[in-house]
Amino acid sequence: MPSIFWIGCGFAALIALGTAIVGARSNTMTFASGAAMGLFMGFMLAFPLIAIGLSSS
């Protein structure tokens, strides 16, 4: 796999971790809902990098 693929995966993981922490600290949101929202947002934001990495392998 090219490095651009792993950069996209790392980007998505950082976003998911960040929103999970924010969700855990929030009064109206839980860790699980923050992690789910972060996984979705992270994948959508990193999708172009992941797609380029997959297509060039």
N, C-alpha and C positions, 0 to 999 in steps of 0.2 A: 504494500500500500504506500502511496506517495505521502510525503509529510503534510501536504495540505489537508488530507483526510483527517489526520490525527489532530491537526490544529483546530479543525471544525468540531471534532468530538470533544476536545478539551474546552473549547469555547462554550459549547452546550453544557458541559458538566459544571463549569464555573457559574454559569447563570442559574442552573438548577440548584446548586449548593447555596448560592446567595439568596435566592428567593425562599428556600427551605428555612434558612436561618431567620430571615425576616418574618416568615410565617410563624416560626416557633416563638418569636419575641412579641408577636402581635396579640392584642386582646380579642380580636374578632376573627382571627384566622388560625388554623392549626398547622403543624409541621407538614402533615400529609398533603393538605391542600396547597400549601406553598411549594412543596416539592413537585406536585403534579402540574401546577401552573408554570413552574420553572422549567420542567422538562419540555412542556409544549413550547414555551417561548424560546428556550434555548435551541431546540431542534429547528424551529421555524427561522430563527436568525442565522443559524449555522448551516442550514440546508444547502446554500450555494457552494460553500467550501466542501461539504461532504459529497455533493454531487460531482463536483470537479474532480475530487480525489478518486471517486469510484469510476468515473468515466475514463480517467487517464491511467488506470492500473492495468 
